[in-house]
């Protein structure tokens, strides 16, 4: 037979008092002054403890190229139709001028 012990509200609350979430602690970057998480690389300038460890410009350029490629790919299906419409418009103009 198992003994059932009741947990009072006070004991339950005391146990749960340690379950609260703590807020993130931010540090200020020494180089650019931006806020970043403690013990992490600054995402604005790419430095950690005064040393450059991340090439931020290369990352942003890569993201921009990827976004342009995706945009071109998305509009790529409509480009041939636009070219055909433009070609038809030129042919009509040629007939009008002739």
Backbone as ProteinMPNN parsed JSONL, in Angstrom:
{"seq_chain_A": "XXXXXXXXXXXXXXXXXXXXXXXXXXXXXXXXXXXXXXXXXXXXXXXXXXXXXXXXXXXXXXXXXXXXXXXXXXXXXXXXXXXXXXXXXXXXXXXXXX", "coords_chain_A": {"N_chain_A": [[0.822, -1.168, 0.0], [0.526, 2.217, -0.826], [1.583, 5.242, 0.597], [-0.165, 8.192, 0.536], [0.826, 11.354, 0.359], [-0.194, 14.597, 0.993], [0.475, 17.512, -0.847], [0.907, 20.664, 0.261], [-0.317, 23.94, -0.636], [1.572, 25.871, -0.099], [4.038, 24.492, -0.027], [4.139, 23.582, -2.643], [4.204, 26.03, -4.002], [6.626, 27.04, -3.027], [8.425, 25.259, -4.175], [8.004, 25.804, -6.854], [8.916, 28.37, -7.06], [11.425, 28.687, -8.069], [11.189, 28.28, -10.73], [10.853, 30.389, -12.433], [11.422, 32.374, -15.374], [14.42, 33.927, -16.38], [15.441, 37.16, -17.399], [17.178, 38.122, -20.427], [20.614, 39.008, -20.395], [22.207, 41.844, -21.506], [25.105, 43.058, -23.167], [27.265, 45.827, -23.92], [28.746, 46.553, -26.963], [32.228, 47.009, -27.386], [33.39, 48.161, -29.586], [31.422, 49.157, -31.508], [29.257, 49.915, -29.961], [26.775, 48.731, -29.915], [24.054, 46.754, -28.609], [24.363, 43.425, -27.387], [24.016, 39.887, -26.754], [25.437, 38.601, -23.753], [28.721, 37.258, -23.731], [28.738, 36.578, -26.418], [29.159, 36.971, -29.991], [29.221, 40.208, -31.441], [26.717, 41.113, -33.589], [26.569, 43.297, -35.212], [29.097, 44.415, -35.79], [30.823, 42.254, -35.756], [32.712, 41.561, -33.807], [34.377, 40.063, -30.971], [35.252, 40.303, -27.708], [37.014, 42.37, -28.371], [38.31, 41.475, -30.66], [38.131, 40.843, -34.176], [36.031, 38.449, -35.314], [34.187, 37.644, -37.076], [33.208, 38.078, -40.375], [31.259, 40.465, -41.201], [30.421, 41.999, -43.389], [30.821, 40.313, -45.6], [28.914, 38.407, -45.045], [26.504, 39.877, -45.241], [26.602, 40.66, -47.911], [26.444, 38.183, -49.136], [23.87, 37.39, -48.317], [22.344, 39.337, -49.645], [22.886, 38.733, -52.347], [21.771, 36.196, -52.477], [19.085, 36.789, -51.962], [18.505, 38.372, -54.207], [18.863, 36.459, -56.214], [16.788, 34.666, -55.597], [14.622, 36.347, -55.991], [14.876, 36.898, -58.708], [14.503, 34.352, -59.668], [11.871, 33.891, -58.92], [10.516, 35.81, -60.439], [11.316, 35.013, -62.87], [9.719, 33.247, -64.36], [7.75, 34.89, -65.358], [9.138, 36.601, -66.99], [9.737, 35.692, -69.73], [7.17, 35.923, -70.838], [6.744, 38.638, -70.615], [8.743, 39.555, -72.28], [7.848, 38.553, -74.729], [5.474, 39.999, -74.993], [6.511, 42.554, -75.167], [7.951, 42.31, -77.536], [5.875, 41.892, -79.359], [4.622, 44.357, -79.166], [6.6, 45.982, -80.261], [6.597, 45.053, -82.911], [4.068, 45.831, -83.748], [4.372, 48.593, -83.616], [6.294, 48.924, -85.584], [4.858, 48.228, -87.869], [3.003, 50.277, -87.894], [4.563, 52.535, -88.385], [5.562, 51.957, -90.851]], "CA_chain_A": [[0.0, 0.0, 0.0], [1.316, 3.431, -0.967], [1.126, 6.34, 1.433], [-0.389, 9.391, -0.259], [1.087, 12.566, 1.136], [-0.724, 15.767, 0.322], [1.374, 18.658, -0.971], [0.173, 21.887, 0.522], [-0.081, 24.993, -1.623], [2.809, 26.574, 0.251], [5.182, 23.682, -0.457], [4.13, 23.598, -4.106], [4.648, 27.36, -4.424], [8.055, 27.159, -2.712], [9.154, 24.488, -5.178], [7.866, 26.473, -8.147], [9.485, 29.714, -7.019], [12.679, 28.662, -8.83], [10.875, 27.976, -12.121], [10.668, 31.624, -13.197], [12.401, 32.646, -16.416], [15.232, 35.11, -16.137], [15.622, 37.981, -18.592], [18.481, 38.067, -21.065], [21.52, 40.085, -20.01], [22.853, 42.406, -22.678], [26.345, 43.798, -23.0], [27.473, 46.837, -24.944], [29.934, 46.279, -27.77], [33.285, 47.992, -27.168], [33.754, 48.813, -30.849], [30.35, 49.916, -32.154], [28.293, 50.388, -28.974], [25.491, 48.039, -30.056], [23.733, 45.78, -27.564], [24.406, 42.024, -27.801], [23.964, 38.962, -25.628], [26.72, 38.437, -23.076], [29.58, 36.153, -24.173], [28.403, 36.251, -27.805], [29.715, 37.884, -30.988], [28.37, 41.338, -31.816], [26.275, 40.877, -34.964], [26.671, 44.54, -35.971], [30.462, 44.633, -36.291], [31.513, 40.972, -35.847], [33.825, 41.439, -32.867], [34.173, 39.415, -29.677], [36.339, 40.653, -26.799], [37.965, 43.262, -29.031], [38.889, 40.882, -31.869], [37.183, 40.58, -35.253], [35.934, 37.001, -35.5], [33.14, 37.38, -38.049], [33.201, 39.05, -41.462], [29.854, 40.829, -41.325], [30.162, 42.485, -44.753], [30.704, 39.151, -46.484], [27.62, 37.776, -44.758], [25.422, 40.699, -45.78], [26.684, 40.577, -49.376], [25.95, 36.854, -49.496], [22.418, 37.419, -48.148], [21.775, 40.153, -50.707], [22.968, 37.972, -53.592], [20.794, 35.108, -52.385], [17.755, 37.387, -52.089], [18.353, 38.764, -55.605], [18.701, 35.24, -57.003], [15.436, 34.155, -55.351], [13.696, 37.281, -56.622], [14.982, 36.66, -60.15], [13.911, 33.041, -59.929], [10.42, 34.038, -58.775], [10.015, 36.596, -61.569], [11.85, 34.399, -64.094], [8.64, 32.617, -65.114], [6.973, 35.924, -66.029], [9.992, 37.351, -67.895], [9.518, 35.374, -71.143], [5.883, 36.47, -71.258], [6.937, 40.08, -70.755], [9.55, 39.755, -73.484], [6.975, 38.303, -75.878], [4.555, 41.133, -75.097], [7.296, 43.695, -75.638], [8.278, 42.058, -78.934], [4.648, 42.126, -80.121], [4.423, 45.797, -79.18], [7.543, 46.55, -81.221], [6.165, 44.68, -84.248], [2.914, 46.68, -84.082], [4.884, 49.93, -83.871], [6.982, 48.88, -86.862], [3.83, 48.215, -88.914], [2.378, 51.6, -87.928], [5.49, 53.492, -88.971], [5.861, 51.585, -92.24]], "C_chain_A": [[0.882, 1.252, 0.0], [0.72, 4.524, -0.089], [1.009, 7.578, 0.555], [-0.2, 10.598, 0.638], [0.579, 13.768, 0.339], [0.346, 16.862, 0.29], [0.549, 19.911, -0.728], [0.52, 22.929, -0.537], [1.247, 25.694, -1.368], [4.038, 25.792, -0.225], [5.278, 23.659, -1.978], [4.656, 24.933, -4.612], [6.138, 27.557, -4.165], [8.895, 26.405, -3.749], [9.147, 25.226, -6.51], [8.498, 27.865, -8.18], [10.787, 29.799, -7.821], [12.437, 28.426, -10.319], [10.765, 29.218, -13.0], [11.776, 31.789, -14.23], [13.148, 33.931, -16.086], [15.405, 35.861, -17.451], [17.036, 37.867, -19.136], [19.328, 39.249, -20.613], [22.277, 40.55, -21.248], [24.129, 43.124, -22.28], [26.44, 44.816, -24.117], [28.78, 46.534, -25.655], [30.956, 47.391, -27.553], [33.581, 48.786, -28.432], [32.64, 49.71, -31.383], [29.279, 50.414, -31.187], [26.93, 49.729, -29.058], [25.296, 47.061, -28.906], [23.793, 44.371, -28.154], [24.354, 41.149, -26.565], [25.361, 38.778, -25.045], [27.426, 37.17, -23.578], [29.237, 35.676, -25.58], [29.047, 37.295, -28.719], [28.717, 39.002, -31.259], [28.006, 41.158, -33.287], [26.341, 42.135, -35.82], [28.058, 44.704, -36.587], [31.289, 43.35, -36.355], [32.683, 40.804, -34.897], [33.395, 40.702, -31.605], [35.412, 39.675, -28.848], [37.443, 41.45, -27.507], [38.588, 42.723, -30.303], [37.803, 40.647, -32.904], [37.185, 39.082, -35.515], [34.921, 36.634, -36.577], [33.169, 38.474, -39.107], [31.746, 39.382, -41.781], [29.522, 41.27, -42.742], [29.995, 41.322, -45.719], [29.361, 38.469, -46.292], [26.475, 38.56, -45.369], [25.413, 40.659, -47.297], [26.115, 39.243, -49.847], [24.431, 36.798, -49.384], [21.746, 38.2, -49.264], [21.785, 39.414, -52.036], [21.933, 36.851, -53.614], [19.378, 35.644, -52.574], [17.491, 37.801, -53.535], [18.13, 37.55, -56.492], [17.3, 34.664, -56.836], [14.388, 35.042, -56.019], [13.691, 37.078, -58.14], [14.339, 35.333, -60.529], [12.384, 33.126, -59.879], [9.829, 34.794, -59.952], [10.474, 36.015, -62.897], [10.767, 33.781, -64.956], [7.849, 33.666, -65.89], [7.812, 36.723, -67.016], [9.786, 36.985, -69.357], [8.198, 35.934, -71.654], [6.003, 37.975, -71.471], [7.742, 40.388, -72.015], [8.708, 39.565, -74.735], [6.028, 39.481, -76.093], [5.29, 42.361, -75.628], [7.635, 43.53, -77.119], [7.056, 42.306, -79.81], [4.381, 43.622, -80.253], [5.353, 46.468, -80.175], [7.115, 46.251, -82.643], [4.998, 45.56, -84.687], [3.379, 48.083, -84.407], [5.58, 49.997, -85.221], [5.975, 48.928, -88.004], [3.196, 49.588, -89.037], [3.277, 52.602, -88.622], [5.759, 53.195, -90.432], [4.79, 51.971, -93.206]], "O_chain_A": [[1.863, 1.33, 0.739], [-0.497, 4.705, -0.042], [1.975, 7.97, -0.098], [-0.978, 10.829, 1.563], [0.892, 13.924, -0.842], [1.034, 17.102, 1.282], [-0.411, 20.176, -1.452], [1.522, 22.808, -1.241], [1.956, 26.065, -2.304], [4.974, 26.379, -0.769], [6.374, 23.711, -2.535], [5.461, 24.972, -5.542], [6.837, 28.165, -4.976], [9.959, 26.877, -4.147], [10.159, 25.269, -7.211], [8.597, 28.467, -9.249], [11.198, 30.893, -8.208], [13.393, 28.377, -11.094], [10.598, 29.091, -14.213], [12.92, 31.399, -13.998], [12.571, 34.892, -15.577], [15.504, 35.239, -18.508], [17.974, 37.555, -18.401], [18.821, 40.361, -20.466], [22.905, 39.753, -21.946], [24.222, 43.716, -21.206], [25.773, 44.686, -25.144], [29.801, 46.286, -25.014], [30.604, 48.571, -27.538], [33.977, 49.949, -28.36], [32.872, 50.882, -31.678], [28.467, 51.261, -31.562], [26.012, 50.128, -28.341], [26.264, 46.598, -28.304], [23.337, 44.141, -29.274], [24.618, 41.613, -25.455], [26.352, 38.8, -25.776], [26.788, 36.145, -23.815], [29.423, 34.502, -25.901], [29.433, 38.372, -28.266], [27.51, 38.767, -31.302], [28.89, 41.062, -34.138], [26.183, 42.054, -37.038], [28.189, 45.08, -37.752], [32.363, 43.354, -36.955], [33.566, 39.985, -35.151], [32.225, 40.711, -31.222], [36.515, 39.303, -29.25], [38.633, 41.237, -27.276], [39.33, 43.444, -30.97], [36.678, 40.29, -32.554], [38.208, 38.511, -35.89], [34.799, 35.468, -36.953], [33.158, 39.661, -38.779], [31.087, 38.668, -42.537], [28.447, 40.949, -43.25], [29.108, 41.352, -46.572], [28.743, 38.008, -47.253], [25.566, 37.972, -45.954], [24.347, 40.628, -47.912], [25.39, 39.185, -50.84], [23.768, 36.228, -50.25], [20.704, 37.788, -49.776], [20.802, 39.458, -52.776], [21.3, 36.593, -54.638], [18.565, 35.029, -53.263], [16.386, 37.609, -54.042], [17.313, 37.589, -57.412], [16.687, 34.224, -57.809], [13.392, 34.55, -56.548], [12.636, 37.086, -58.774], [13.711, 35.212, -61.581], [11.692, 32.512, -60.692], [8.744, 34.45, -60.419], [10.053, 36.49, -63.952], [10.886, 33.79, -66.181], [7.329, 33.372, -66.966], [7.248, 37.466, -67.819], [9.667, 37.891, -70.182], [8.123, 36.377, -72.8], [5.422, 38.518, -72.411], [7.461, 41.354, -72.725], [8.835, 40.327, -75.693], [5.804, 39.909, -77.225], [4.753, 43.113, -76.441], [7.61, 44.503, -77.873], [7.184, 42.871, -80.896], [3.968, 44.098, -81.31], [4.958, 47.411, -80.86], [7.252, 47.112, -83.512], [4.932, 45.988, -85.84], [2.875, 48.712, -85.337], [5.477, 51.0, -85.927], [6.215, 49.601, -89.006], [2.882, 50.031, -90.141], [2.791, 53.441, -89.38], [6.146, 54.092, -91.182], [4.918, 51.715, -94.404]]}, "name": "protein", "num_of_chains": 1, "seq": "XXXXXXXXXXXXXXXXXXXXXXXXXXXXXXXXXXXXXXXXXXXXXXXXXXXXXXXXXXXXXXXXXXXXXXXXXXXXXXXXXXXXXXXXXXXXXXXXXX"}
